[in-house]
């Protein structure tokens, strides 16, 4: 049976099925190492306005043989609570440290890398990257492999199947800041290209995360409905 979404929300694939989806929090390939509460399916859910604007970005990128790839979209409030509990559980594995190599996970909220009240829960914030459709994007995450941390060179860190932005997704580190000075000129150009394409459709980037964008003037109520399969 199809999930009934609240008024104003849509499955992004119903707006633009060409946008690649890699919803990490529905899998074990994320900073918590397991599916996060509320993510019952790897589906990008957004407000209709956000979806239509993402479609416009995608149409521009398609002409350049590029695509958006979604990492996270609407985030149930219960998922945020799960993240808070995880950060305070007093344990930290080597796999978790790959995402925040310079400090403890207990500091993620204090330092502004995760919010206790997330704009994602309004359906107006998204995490994404760019995919070069002419490149080999076949690399897959292997949970048994011992990857280098998220700031390492692209060949050593976990594969993203996307362009090299200088860090992996969800890399809580100064190198993940959009204007980081420690990345290469090519990585900086990719980040600038993404920020510019999103900006033309009204999205603002979060300075501490090159992958995080919010639709200007949107937001409002936080929701807590779980994400399930649309059909």
C-alpha positions as a Markdown table, in Angstrom:
| # | Residue | x | y | z |
|---|---|---|---|---|
| 1 | Unk | 0.0 | 0.0 | 0.0 |
| 2 | Unk | 1.4 | 3.4 | -0.9 |
| 3 | Unk | 2.5 | 5.7 | 1.8 |
| 4 | Unk | 0.2 | 8.8 | 2.3 |
| 5 | Unk | 2.4 | 11.9 | 2.7 |
| 6 | Unk | 1.3 | 15.0 | 4.5 |
| 7 | Unk | -0.1 | 17.8 | 2.3 |
| 8 | Unk | 2.7 | 19.5 | 0.4 |
| 9 | Unk | 5.2 | 16.6 | 0.6 |
| 10 | Unk | 6.2 | 14.4 | -2.4 |
| 11 | Unk | 8.5 | 11.6 | -3.3 |
| 12 | Unk | 11.2 | 13.2 | -5.3 |
| 13 | Unk | 11.2 | 10.4 | -7.9 |
| 14 | Unk | 7.6 | 11.3 | -8.7 |
| 15 | Unk | 8.8 | 14.8 | -9.6 |
| 16 | Unk | 12.1 | 13.8 | -11.3 |
| 17 | Unk | 13.1 | 10.1 | -11.5 |
| 18 | Unk | 16.4 | 11.0 | -13.2 |
| 19 | Unk | 17.9 | 12.4 | -10.0 |
| 20 | Unk | 20.1 | 9.8 | -8.4 |
| 21 | Unk | 19.2 | 8.7 | -4.9 |
| 22 | Unk | 21.6 | 7.3 | -2.3 |
| 23 | Unk | 19.7 | 7.8 | 1.0 |
| 24 | Unk | 22.5 | 6.8 | 3.4 |
| 25 | Unk | 20.5 | 6.9 | 6.6 |
| 26 | Unk | 18.3 | 4.0 | 5.4 |
| 27 | Unk | 21.5 | 1.9 | 5.2 |
| 28 | Unk | 24.5 | 1.0 | 7.3 |
| 29 | Unk | 26.7 | 3.3 | 5.1 |
| 30 | Unk | 26.6 | 6.3 | 7.4 |
| 31 | Unk | 28.2 | 7.8 | 10.5 |
| 32 | Unk | 26.1 | 5.6 | 12.9 |
| 33 | Unk | 26.9 | 2.4 | 11.0 |
| 34 | Unk | 23.2 | 1.3 | 10.9 |
| 35 | Unk | 19.9 | 2.4 | 9.5 |
| 36 | Unk | 18.6 | 5.3 | 11.5 |
| 37 | Unk | 15.2 | 5.3 | 13.2 |
| 38 | Unk | 12.4 | 6.6 | 10.9 |
| 39 | Unk | 14.2 | 5.6 | 7.6 |
| 40 | Unk | 12.1 | 2.6 | 6.5 |
| 41 | Unk | 13.0 | 3.1 | 2.9 |
| 42 | Unk | 15.8 | 4.7 | 0.7 |
| 43 | Unk | 13.4 | 7.4 | -0.6 |
| 44 | Unk | 13.9 | 11.1 | -0.9 |
| 45 | Unk | 10.9 | 13.0 | 0.4 |
| 46 | Unk | 10.7 | 16.8 | 0.1 |
| 47 | Unk | 8.1 | 19.5 | -0.1 |
| 48 | Unk | 6.7 | 20.0 | -3.6 |
| 49 | Unk | 8.4 | 23.3 | -4.0 |
| 50 | Unk | 11.8 | 21.9 | -3.2 |
| 51 | Unk | 11.2 | 19.0 | -5.5 |
| 52 | Unk | 10.3 | 21.3 | -8.4 |
| 53 | Unk | 13.4 | 23.4 | -7.8 |
| 54 | Unk | 15.6 | 20.3 | -7.7 |
| 55 | Unk | 14.1 | 19.3 | -11.0 |
| 56 | Unk | 15.1 | 22.6 | -12.5 |
| 57 | Unk | 18.7 | 22.2 | -11.2 |
| 58 | Unk | 18.8 | 18.7 | -12.6 |
| 59 | Unk | 17.6 | 20.0 | -16.0 |
| 60 | Unk | 20.5 | 22.5 | -16.1 |
| 61 | Unk | 23.0 | 19.8 | -15.0 |
| 62 | Unk | 21.8 | 17.2 | -17.5 |
| 63 | Unk | 22.9 | 19.5 | -20.4 |
| 64 | Unk | 26.4 | 19.4 | -18.8 |
| 65 | Unk | 26.3 | 15.5 | -18.5 |
| 66 | Unk | 26.0 | 15.9 | -14.7 |
| 67 | Unk | 23.4 | 14.7 | -12.2 |
| 68 | Unk | 22.4 | 15.5 | -8.7 |
| 69 | Unk | 22.7 | 12.7 | -6.2 |
| 70 | Unk | 20.6 | 12.9 | -3.0 |
| 71 | Unk | 22.1 | 11.7 | 0.3 |
| 72 | Unk | 19.3 | 12.9 | 2.6 |
| 73 | Unk | 16.1 | 14.9 | 2.2 |
| 74 | Unk | 13.2 | 15.0 | 4.7 |
| 75 | Unk | 14.4 | 13.6 | 8.1 |
| 76 | Unk | 11.9 | 12.5 | 10.7 |
| 77 | Unk | 12.2 | 14.1 | 14.1 |
| 78 | Unk | 12.6 | 10.7 | 15.6 |
| 79 | Unk | 15.7 | 10.2 | 13.5 |
| 80 | Unk | 17.2 | 13.4 | 15.0 |
| 81 | Unk | 16.4 | 12.0 | 18.5 |
| 82 | Unk | 18.2 | 8.8 | 17.5 |
| 83 | Unk | 21.3 | 10.8 | 16.4 |
| 84 | Unk | 21.3 | 12.7 | 19.8 |
| 85 | Unk | 21.1 | 9.4 | 21.7 |
| 86 | Unk | 23.9 | 7.9 | 19.6 |
| 87 | Unk | 26.2 | 10.9 | 20.2 |
| 88 | Unk | 25.8 | 10.5 | 24.0 |
| 89 | Unk | 26.2 | 6.8 | 24.3 |
| 90 | Unk | 29.8 | 7.0 | 25.4 |
| 91 | Unk | 31.1 | 4.6 | 22.8 |
| 92 | Unk | 33.0 | 5.3 | 19.6 |
| 93 | Unk | 34.1 | 2.7 | 17.0 |
| 94 | Unk | 36.9 | 3.1 | 14.5 |
| 95 | Unk | 34.3 | 3.1 | 11.7 |
| 96 | Unk | 32.5 | 6.0 | 13.4 |
| 97 | Unk | 35.7 | 7.9 | 13.8 |
| 98 | Unk | 36.1 | 7.9 | 10.0 |
| 99 | Unk | 33.4 | 10.6 | 9.9 |
| 100 | Unk | 34.9 | 12.9 | 12.6 |
| 101 | Unk | 38.6 | 12.1 | 12.8 |
| 102 | Unk | 39.6 | 15.3 | 14.7 |
| 103 | Unk | 37.2 | 15.3 | 17.6 |
| 104 | Unk | 34.8 | 13.2 | 19.6 |
| 105 | Unk | 31.3 | 12.4 | 18.4 |
| 106 | Unk | 29.9 | 13.9 | 21.6 |
| 107 | Unk | 31.0 | 17.3 | 20.2 |
| 108 | Unk | 29.1 | 17.0 | 16.9 |
| 109 | Unk | 26.1 | 19.0 | 18.1 |
| 110 | Unk | 28.1 | 21.7 | 20.0 |
| 111 | Unk | 30.3 | 22.3 | 17.0 |
| 112 | Unk | 27.3 | 22.7 | 14.6 |
| 113 | Unk | 27.7 | 19.5 | 12.5 |
| 114 | Unk | 24.3 | 18.0 | 13.6 |
| 115 | Unk | 21.4 | 20.1 | 14.8 |
| 116 | Unk | 19.0 | 19.0 | 17.6 |
| 117 | Unk | 16.2 | 20.7 | 15.6 |
| 118 | Unk | 17.0 | 19.9 | 12.0 |
| 119 | Unk | 15.8 | 21.9 | 8.9 |
| 120 | Unk | 15.6 | 18.5 | 7.2 |
| 121 | Unk | 12.5 | 17.7 | 9.3 |
| 122 | Unk | 10.6 | 20.5 | 7.6 |
| 123 | Unk | 11.3 | 19.0 | 4.2 |
| 124 | Unk | 13.1 | 22.2 | 3.0 |
| 125 | Unk | 16.7 | 21.0 | 3.5 |
| 126 | Unk | 18.7 | 18.5 | 1.5 |
| 127 | Unk | 22.1 | 16.9 | 1.4 |
| 128 | Unk | 23.5 | 16.2 | -2.1 |
| 129 | Unk | 26.4 | 16.1 | -4.4 |
| 130 | Unk | 27.2 | 15.9 | -8.2 |
| 131 | Unk | 27.8 | 12.9 | -10.3 |
| 132 | Unk | 29.7 | 13.1 | -13.6 |
| 133 | Unk | 27.7 | 10.9 | -15.9 |
| 134 | Unk | 30.7 | 10.3 | -18.2 |
| 135 | Unk | 32.9 | 8.9 | -15.4 |
| 136 | Unk | 33.1 | 5.4 | -13.9 |
| 137 | Unk | 30.8 | 5.5 | -10.9 |
| 138 | Unk | 30.7 | 1.8 | -10.2 |
| 139 | Unk | 32.6 | 1.8 | -6.9 |
| 140 | Unk | 30.5 | 0.4 | -4.1 |
| 141 | Unk | 30.7 | 0.6 | -0.3 |
| 142 | Unk | 32.1 | -2.5 | 1.3 |
| 143 | Unk | 31.2 | -2.7 | 5.0 |
| 144 | Unk | 34.0 | -5.2 | 5.5 |
| 145 | Unk | 36.7 | -2.9 | 4.2 |
| 146 | Unk | 38.9 | -0.7 | 6.5 |
| 147 | Unk | 38.6 | 2.6 | 4.7 |
| 148 | Unk | 40.7 | 5.7 | 5.5 |
| 149 | Unk | 38.8 | 8.6 | 7.2 |
| 150 | Unk | 36.6 | 11.0 | 5.3 |
| 151 | Unk | 39.4 | 13.6 | 4.8 |
| 152 | Unk | 41.7 | 11.2 | 3.0 |
| 153 | Unk | 42.4 | 11.2 | -0.7 |
| 154 | Unk | 39.5 | 9.9 | -2.7 |
| 155 | Unk | 41.2 | 6.6 | -3.6 |
| 156 | Unk | 41.6 | 5.7 | 0.1 |
| 157 | Unk | 38.2 | 6.7 | 1.5 |
| 158 | Unk | 34.9 | 5.0 | 1.1 |
| 159 | Unk | 33.6 | 5.3 | -2.5 |
| 160 | Unk | 30.8 | 7.8 | -3.1 |
| 161 | Unk | 30.1 | 7.2 | -6.8 |
| 162 | Unk | 30.3 | 10.9 | -7.4 |
| 163 | Unk | 32.8 | 13.7 | -8.2 |
| 164 | Unk | 35.6 | 14.3 | -5.7 |
| 165 | Unk | 34.5 | 17.1 | -3.4 |
| 166 | Unk | 37.6 | 16.8 | -1.2 |
| 167 | Unk | 35.9 | 14.8 | 1.6 |
| 168 | Unk | 33.3 | 12.2 | 1.9 |
| 169 | Unk | 29.6 | 12.9 | 2.7 |
| 170 | Unk | 28.9 | 13.7 | 6.3 |
| 171 | Unk | 32.6 | 14.5 | 7.0 |
| 172 | Unk | 32.5 | 16.5 | 10.3 |
| 173 | Unk | 35.8 | 18.3 | 9.8 |
| 174 | Unk | 37.1 | 21.7 | 8.8 |
| 175 | Unk | 38.0 | 20.1 | 5.4 |
| 176 | Unk | 34.3 | 19.6 | 4.9 |
| 177 | Unk | 33.6 | 23.3 | 5.3 |
| 178 | Unk | 32.5 | 24.6 | 1.8 |
| 179 | Unk | 35.3 | 27.2 | 1.7 |
| 180 | Unk | 38.0 | 25.0 | 3.2 |
| 181 | Unk | 41.5 | 26.1 | 2.2 |
| 182 | Unk | 43.0 | 22.6 | 2.4 |
| 183 | Unk | 41.3 | 21.2 | -0.8 |
| 184 | Unk | 42.6 | 21.2 | -4.3 |
| 185 | Unk | 41.6 | 23.7 | -7.0 |
| 186 | Unk | 39.7 | 21.0 | -8.8 |
| 187 | Unk | 37.8 | 20.1 | -5.7 |
| 188 | Unk | 37.0 | 23.7 | -5.1 |
| 189 | Unk | 35.7 | 24.1 | -8.6 |
| 190 | Unk | 33.3 | 21.2 | -8.1 |
| 191 | Unk | 32.0 | 22.7 | -4.8 |
| 192 | Unk | 31.6 | 26.1 | -6.4 |
| 193 | Unk | 29.7 | 24.5 | -9.3 |
| 194 | Unk | 27.3 | 22.8 | -7.0 |
| 195 | Unk | 26.7 | 25.9 | -4.9 |
| 196 | Unk | 26.1 | 28.0 | -8.0 |
| 197 | Unk | 23.7 | 25.6 | -9.6 |
| 198 | Unk | 21.7 | 25.3 | -6.3 |
| 199 | Unk | 21.8 | 29.0 | -5.7 |
| 200 | Unk | 20.2 | 29.7 | -9.0 |
| 201 | Unk | 17.1 | 27.9 | -7.8 |
| 202 | Unk | 17.1 | 29.7 | -4.4 |
| 203 | Unk | 19.0 | 27.2 | -2.2 |
| 204 | Unk | 21.5 | 28.5 | 0.4 |
| 205 | Unk | 24.5 | 26.3 | 1.3 |
| 206 | Unk | 25.5 | 25.7 | 5.0 |
| 207 | Unk | 29.1 | 26.9 | 5.4 |
| 208 | Unk | 30.2 | 23.9 | 7.5 |
| 209 | Unk | 28.9 | 21.3 | 5.1 |
| 210 | Unk | 29.5 | 21.5 | 1.3 |
| 211 | Unk | 26.6 | 19.0 | 0.8 |
| 212 | Unk | 23.9 | 20.8 | 2.8 |
| 213 | Unk | 21.4 | 23.2 | 1.2 |
| 214 | Unk | 18.2 | 24.8 | 2.4 |
| 215 | Unk | 15.6 | 26.6 | 0.3 |
| 216 | Unk | 15.6 | 30.2 | 1.3 |
| 217 | Unk | 12.5 | 31.4 | 3.1 |
| 218 | Unk | 11.1 | 27.8 | 3.4 |
| 219 | Unk | 11.0 | 25.7 | 6.5 |
| 220 | Unk | 8.5 | 26.0 | 9.4 |
| 221 | Unk | 7.0 | 23.0 | 11.1 |
| 222 | Unk | 9.1 | 20.0 | 11.9 |
| 223 | Unk | 7.5 | 16.6 | 11.0 |
| 224 | Unk | 7.9 | 13.1 | 12.4 |
| 225 | Unk | 6.2 | 10.8 | 9.9 |
| 226 | Unk | 8.5 | 7.8 | 9.0 |
| 227 | Unk | 9.8 | 7.2 | 5.5 |
| 228 | Unk | 8.3 | 4.1 | 3.9 |
| 229 | Unk | 8.1 | 2.8 | 0.3 |
| 230 | Unk | 5.8 | 4.8 | -1.9 |
| 231 | Unk | 4.3 | 1.7 | -3.6 |
